[in-house]
């Protein structure tokens, strides 16, 4: 094979940069998060800390309020010994504040500096406890909380290694979400393949108004998923939804109100909505494959006495195999990553019965702002998607690169 020269590489560099920035970097960043207990709702875990850190902003703020409240309580402190302890604590706090005067935010801290801050916290805790026992202070309830904040200024390492993966593999909710994802993916893609193949065969026929029929059949796929999900939520509504009342009439559900309130009904509803929307996409991919099959092959098969059914199984399906691989691969990966349809239609309910991996990852990352554990769920999805792709390519045995 011919090697690329310098000029050819210069044409490829922009593409490689785009792939690195928009594809590889987010994946590597998410992979990095999986090794940390990274939570934005926890001040001590709102970063990636391999070693211990010191929160200068929190210390300065805590020191300000702590000294201000103690100043207000000084008139209530009668013993000179206690006043001297307060003054000594003030000097220690001022010394630390002066030491980190030019620092902002979270910074690295040495063992000696950490020991110094811990000693101040211990002394402040003992002092506040003793003062609260001896005197009636104005800020009796506030001072212990401020002392506790002095301890929180020392931020421990939140590097957890593979513990997050161990937690995820034993998390029942992850197992349930994976099961729901597989059920949704397998059933919806199978139905879409069957219906899509039938629709593709119809669209491939030379019939009157073929262009109009093809355009009309693609309308569901052209509708944004969130809009389609909202439309189906009205149709499935137990009070006024037409589809819900129709299912009640034919006996599929006991009451129309229970359609989205039962696990089976909610899952069936999401699958139905997904099949309606993405079957045209499946048909479009298969139609492209059908149009590449020469009509001469069907004529030859007809001369040999083959029926329409025999021609379908002996000619159409074998030659359509690469297109089926592409359609199944794209739709399976897309269905496995489903988010917007279920998020709008059921929100993962009722009781997590339609909660998929992507929905659970969203709730953990953006609902709980736990980006460490949420990234682990995303990485598990990445592994599952890679396994699915390998299985399809290996067992369907279609090497698209070798097609002439």
C-alpha positions in Angstrom: 0.0 0.0 0.0 1.3 3.5 -0.9 2.6 5.5 2.0 1.3 8.9 2.7 3.6 11.8 2.0 4.0 15.0 4.0 1.5 16.9 1.9 -1.1 14.2 2.3 -0.6 14.2 6.1 -1.2 17.9 6.1 -4.7 17.4 4.6 -5.5 14.8 7.3 -4.2 16.8 10.3 -7.4 19.0 10.6 -9.6 15.9 10.6 -7.4 14.2 13.2 -7.6 17.3 15.4 -11.4 17.5 15.2 -11.6 13.8 16.1 -9.2 14.3 19.0 -11.0 17.4 20.4 -14.6 16.3 19.9 -14.4 12.5 20.3 -11.3 11.3 22.0 -10.9 14.1 24.6 -14.4 13.7 26.1 -14.0 10.0 26.3 -10.6 10.3 28.0 -12.0 12.9 30.4 -15.0 10.7 31.3 -12.6 7.8 31.8 -10.5 9.9 34.2 -13.6 10.8 36.3 -14.3 7.1 36.9 -11.2 6.9 39.2 -12.4 9.7 41.5 -15.3 10.2 43.9 -16.2 13.4 42.0 -19.3 15.2 43.3 -20.1 18.9 42.7 -22.6 19.0 45.6 -19.8 18.2 48.0 -17.2 20.9 48.6 -14.5 18.4 49.5 -15.1 16.3 46.4 -15.7 19.0 43.8 -12.5 18.3 42.0 -10.0 15.6 41.0 -7.6 15.4 44.0 -4.9 12.8 43.9 -3.3 14.3 47.0 -4.6 16.4 49.9 -5.5 20.0 49.3 -6.3 23.1 51.3 -9.4 25.3 50.5 -8.1 28.8 51.1 -11.4 30.4 50.2 -13.3 28.4 52.7 -10.7 29.0 55.4 -10.7 32.8 54.9 -14.5 32.9 55.0 -14.8 30.7 58.0 -12.1 32.6 59.8 -13.9 35.9 59.1 -17.2 34.7 60.6 -15.6 32.7 63.4 -13.7 35.7 64.7 -16.6 38.1 64.2 -19.0 35.9 66.2 -16.4 35.4 69.0 -15.9 39.1 69.1 -19.6 39.6 69.7 -19.4 37.0 72.5 -16.3 38.4 74.2 -18.3 40.5 76.7 -20.0 37.3 77.9 -16.6 35.7 78.6 -15.6 36.7 82.1 -12.5 34.6 83.0 -9.1 36.1 81.9 -7.8 32.6 81.1 -10.6 32.1 78.6 -9.9 35.5 77.0 -6.3 34.6 76.7 -7.2 31.4 74.9 -9.4 33.3 72.5 -6.6 35.8 71.8 -4.1 33.0 71.2 -6.4 31.3 68.8 -6.9 34.6 66.9 -3.1 34.8 66.5 -2.9 31.3 65.1 -5.8 31.9 62.6 -4.2 35.2 61.5 -0.9 33.5 61.0 -2.4 30.9 58.7 -4.4 33.5 56.8 -1.3 35.6 56.3 0.6 32.5 55.1 -1.9 31.8 52.3 -2.7 35.5 51.7 -1.7 35.4 48.0 -3.4 32.0 47.4 -6.9 31.5 46.1 -9.1 28.5 45.8 -7.9 25.0 46.3 -4.2 24.5 46.6 -1.7 21.8 47.5 -0.7 21.6 51.2 2.3 20.1 52.8 2.2 17.7 55.8 3.6 20.4 58.1 0.9 22.9 57.0 -1.8 20.3 57.3 -0.7 19.4 60.9 -0.8 23.1 61.8 -4.4 23.6 60.5 -5.5 20.4 62.2 -4.0 21.6 65.5 -5.9 24.9 65.2 -9.1 23.0 64.5 -8.5 20.9 67.6 -7.8 23.9 69.8 -10.8 25.8 68.4 -13.1 22.8 69.1 -11.9 22.5 72.7 -12.2 26.2 73.3 -15.8 26.5 71.8 -16.9 23.4 73.8 -15.5 24.8 77.0 -17.0 28.3 76.4 -20.4 26.9 75.7 -20.4 24.9 78.9 -19.3 27.9 81.0 -21.2 30.8 79.5 -24.4 31.7 77.7 -23.1 32.8 74.3 -25.0 34.6 71.6 -23.7 32.3 68.9 -23.8 29.1 70.9 -25.2 27.1 68.0 -23.2 28.7 65.2 -19.7 28.4 66.6 -19.5 24.6 66.5 -20.5 24.6 62.8 -17.8 27.1 62.0 -15.3 25.0 63.8 -16.4 22.0 61.8 -15.8 24.1 58.6 -12.2 24.7 59.7 -11.8 20.9 59.5 -13.4 20.8 56.1 -10.7 23.3 54.8 -8.4 20.2 54.6 -9.6 18.4 51.5 -8.6 14.7 51.4 -7.8 12.8 48.2 -10.9 11.5 46.5 -9.0 9.1 44.3 -10.8 5.7 44.6 -9.2 3.7 41.8 -11.4 0.8 40.7 -13.7 1.0 43.7 -16.4 2.8 41.7 -16.4 0.0 39.1 -16.8 -2.6 41.9 -19.7 -0.6 43.3 -21.4 -0.4 39.9 -21.0 -4.1 39.2 -22.8 -4.8 42.5 -25.4 -2.0 42.1 -28.9 -3.5 41.6 -30.1 -0.4 40.0 -27.4 -0.7 37.3 -28.4 -4.3 36.7 -32.1 -3.2 36.4 -31.2 -0.4 34.0 -29.1 -2.7 31.9 -31.9 -5.3 31.7 -34.4 -2.6 30.7 -32.0 -1.3 28.1 -31.6 -4.8 26.6 -35.3 -5.5 26.6 -36.0 -2.2 24.9 -33.2 -2.6 22.3 -33.9 -6.3 21.4 -37.6 -6.0 21.0 -37.7 -2.6 19.3 -34.9 -3.4 16.8 -36.4 -6.8 15.9 -39.8 -5.3 15.2 -38.2 -2.4 13.3 -36.2 -4.8 11.2 -39.2 -6.9 10.2 -41.5 -3.9 9.5 -38.6 -1.9 7.9 -37.8 -4.7 5.5 -41.5 -5.0 4.5 -41.7 -1.3 4.0 -38.5 -1.3 2.0 -39.8 -4.0 -0.3 -43.0 -1.9 -0.9 -41.0 1.3 -1.6 -38.7 -0.6 -4.0 -41.7 -1.5 -6.2 -42.4 0.6 -9.3 -45.8 1.9 -8.4 -47.8 5.0 -9.0 -46.9 7.9 -6.7 -43.7 6.2 -5.6 -42.0 9.5 -4.7 -45.0 10.7 -2.6 -45.2 7.4 -0.8 -41.5 7.4 0.1 -41.6 11.0 1.3 -44.7 10.4 3.4 -43.3 7.2 5.0 -40.3 9.2 6.2 -42.3 11.8 8.1 -42.2 10.0 11.5 -38.4 9.7 11.3 -38.1 13.4 10.4 -40.0 14.5 13.5 -37.7 15.4 16.4 -37.7 12.6 19.0 -38.7 14.9 21.9 -41.6 16.2 19.9 -42.7 12.6 18.9 -42.4 11.5 22.5 -44.5 14.4 23.7 -47.1 13.5 21.1 -47.2 9.9 22.1 -47.5 10.9 25.8 -50.8 12.6 24.9 -51.9 9.5 23.0 -51.0 7.2 25.9 -52.6 9.5 28.5 -55.0 7.5 30.6 -57.6 10.2 30.8 -57.9 11.5 27.2 -55.4 9.4 25.2 -56.9 7.7 22.1 -54.4 4.9 22.1 -54.8 4.2 25.8 -58.6 4.0 25.4 -58.2 1.8 22.3 -56.0 -0.6 24.3 -58.6 -0.8 27.0 -61.3 -1.5 24.5 -59.4 -4.4 22.9 -58.4 -5.8 26.3 -54.7 -5.1 26.3 -54.9 -3.2 29.6 -57.5 -3.3 32.3 -57.8 0.4 32.6 -56.5 3.1 30.3 -55.1 5.0 33.3 -52.8 2.0 34.0 -51.0 2.1 30.7 -48.1 4.3 31.7 -48.5 3.5 35.4 -47.5 -0.2 35.1 -44.0 -1.5 34.2 -45.1 -3.7 31.3 -47.5 -1.0 29.9 -44.9 1.7 30.1 -42.2 -0.4 28.4 -44.6 -1.5 25.7 -45.6 2.1 25.1 -42.0 3.3 24.7 -41.2 0.4 22.3 -44.3 1.3 20.3 -43.3 4.9 20.0 -39.8 4.0 19.1 -40.9 1.5 16.4 -43.3 4.1 14.9 -40.5 6.7 14.7 -37.5 4.7 13.5 -39.0 2.0 11.3 -38.8 4.5 8.3 -35.1 4.9 9.0 -34.6 1.2 9.0 -36.5 1.0 5.7 -34.4 3.7 4.2 -31.2 1.8 4.9 -32.6 -1.4 3.6 -34.0 0.3 0.5 -30.5 1.5 -0.5 -29.4 -2.1 -0.4 -32.4 -3.4 -2.4 -31.7 -0.9 -5.2 -28.2 -2.3 -5.6 -29.5 -5.8 -6.4 -29.6 -6.3 -10.1 -33.0 -7.2 -11.6 -31.3 -9.7 -13.8 -30.8 -12.0 -10.9 -34.6 -12.1 -10.2 -35.2 -12.8 -13.9 -32.7 -15.6 -13.9 -34.2 -17.1 -10.8 -37.7 -16.9 -12.3 -36.4 -18.7 -15.5 -35.1 -21.4 -13.2 -38.6 -21.8 -11.7 -38.1 -20.0 -8.4 -41.1 -18.6 -6.7 -41.3 -15.1 -5.2 -40.7 -16.5 -1.8 -37.8 -18.6 -3.0 -36.3 -15.6 -4.7 -36.6 -13.6 -1.5 -34.7 -16.1 0.6 -32.2 -17.2 -2.1 -31.5 -13.9 -3.8 -32.7 -10.9 -1.8 -31.7 -11.8 1.8 -28.1 -13.1 0.9 -27.4 -10.0 -1.2 -29.0 -7.7 1.4 -26.9 -9.1 4.2 -24.4 -6.2 4.2 -27.2 -3.6 4.3 -28.9 -5.6 7.1 -25.7 -5.5 9.1 -25.4 -1.7 8.7 -29.1 -1.2 9.6 -29.0 -3.5 12.6 -25.7 -2.1 13.8 -26.8 1.5 13.6 -30.2 0.9 15.1 -29.0 -1.3 17.9 -26.4 1.2 19.0 -28.9 4.0 18.7 -31.6 2.1 20.7 -29.1 1.0 23.3 -28.2 4.7 23.9 -31.9 5.8 23.9 -32.5 8.8 26.2 -34.8 11.6 24.9 -37.7 9.3 24.0 -37.9 7.7 27.4 -37.0 10.8 29.3 -39.9 12.7 27.8 -42.4 9.9 27.7 -41.9 8.1 31.1 -38.9 9.7 32.8 -37.7 6.2 33.6 -40.8 5.4 35.6 -42.9 4.0 37.0 -40.6 2.9 39.7 -37.6 2.6 37.4 -39.3 0.1 35.2 -38.3 1.9 32.0 -35.1 3.4 33.4 -32.3 2.7 30.9 -28.5 3.1 31.3 -28.5 6.5 29.8 -31.4 7.7 31.9 -29.7 6.4 35.1 -26.4 8.0 34.1 -28.2 11.3 33.5 -29.9 11.2 36.9 -26.7 10.4 38.7 -24.6 13.0 36.8 -27.0 15.9 36.6 -29.6 15.1 39.2 -27.1 14.2 42.0 -24.1 15.9 40.4 -22.1 12.8 41.0 -19.9 12.9 37.9 -17.6 10.2 39.2 -20.2 7.4 39.5 -22.1 8.7 36.5 -19.0 8.5 34.3 -18.6 4.8 35.4 -22.1 4.1 34.1 -21.3 5.8 30.9 -18.1 3.7 30.6 -20.1 0.6 31.1 -22.4 1.7 28.3 -19.3 2.3 26.1 -18.1 -1.3 26.8 -21.6 -2.7 26.0 -21.7 -0.7 22.7 -18.3 -2.0 21.7 -19.3 -5.6 22.5 -22.5 -5.2 20.4 -20.5 -3.8 17.5 -18.0 -6.7 17.6 -20.8 -9.3 17.8 -22.6 -7.9 14.8 -19.5 -7.7 12.6 -18.2 -11.2 13.7 -21.4 -13.3 13.6 -23.1 -11.7 10.6 -19.8 -12.1 8.7 -20.3 -9.1 6.4 -17.0 -7.4 5.5 -18.2 -4.2 3.8 -14.7 -3.2 2.8 -14.4 -6.2 0.5 -17.6 -5.4 -1.4 -16.9 -4.6 -5.0 
